[in-house]
């Protein structure tokens, strides 16, 4: 029995709902996304593999049913004659069907990846968008609207604010790249200023998710509990708290970065978020922690090595420590906020010192250019006071 072709009608095309492929016959399909976007697709086999060729948008006023069938028939003749229709169209100089958001995003990530320090960043970029915006990922980039972006952001805007912020920012950059390459016209549907900021609550009003920072008043008791644990992760967490450092900075720290006699830990640019060298004054307790660590102290070994040779302690090891202590509602990174809250609410130290101790850039570019030092001595007094507080010493 012959296969039925020309199954679709103009009314059927208009009424079709997705996400679904509607077969017309002989390889022609109407593709309808969950958002309602429509496009024509010719599906064929080439060298034993399934291939798809876009035939244009099926939106009102674009490529009609009859035109799509003609394009399908032309493509089928090429396949029959041993010619790949996609390649034939490229050779003929015919403009390809509009690329999908995912195709543009993938190409952009490949271009940006050489400039990223973290080798995991490309996968993280792609995973964020494919996981939280699958509909957008599959749509032709020109057809993505603000409604699509909002549909992707709403489920995580309140519960996962940091993930939502990154998702929006990454999508905005993809759309900007598409516009530069003339793959898209019109507004950027993921833009924040004068666009999404009108429809979404500002980031400062969002919660910190499910992992708030530990109140500084509870910290001395927590430090005592840490002291009762022999795990290397416990020493790493305490050292992180005493130095106000980021998790990655502590994990990747090596003995070559530390001068115990001068009580200074010099973080190299490759390990800091600002990509600038950062000197950390070590309090007596921080120096004691390092003095007590056992094992080889070769210049190229980590302060806190992991169980596998040549590898640092994992981020998971630090987080699991909090979990075992029944404190999984806090995060290791949150101790930086704890330190900042303590400086602002319980001391007379200027906020500038606190920000510099956290390796934040303070002031504008001109101001930073004229600042000769990093206030190491003043920051040392601050970190020593912080260490005393953590150790339960109170001052009137």
Buried (B, 14 or more C-beta within 10 A) or exposed (E): EEEEBEEBEEEEBEEBEBBEEBBBBBBBBBBBBBBBBBBBBBBBEBEEEEBBBBBBBBEEEEBBBEBBBEBBBBBBEBBEEEBBBBEBBEEEEEEEBBBBBBBBBBBBBEEBEEEEEEEEBBEBBBEBBBEBBBBBBBBBBBBBBBEBBBBBBEEBBBEBBEBBBBBBEBBBBBBBBBBEEEBBEEEBBBBBEEBBEEEBEEBEEBEEBEBBBBEBEEBBEBBEEBEEBEBBBBBBBBBBBBBBBBBBBBBBBBBEBBEBEEBBBBBBEEBBEEEEBBBBBBBEBBBEBBEEBEEEBEEEBBBBBBEEEEEBBBBEBBBBBBEEBEBBEBBBBBBBBBBBBBBEEBBEBEEBBBBBBBBEEBEEEEEEEEEEEBBEEBBBEBBBBBBBBBBEEEEE
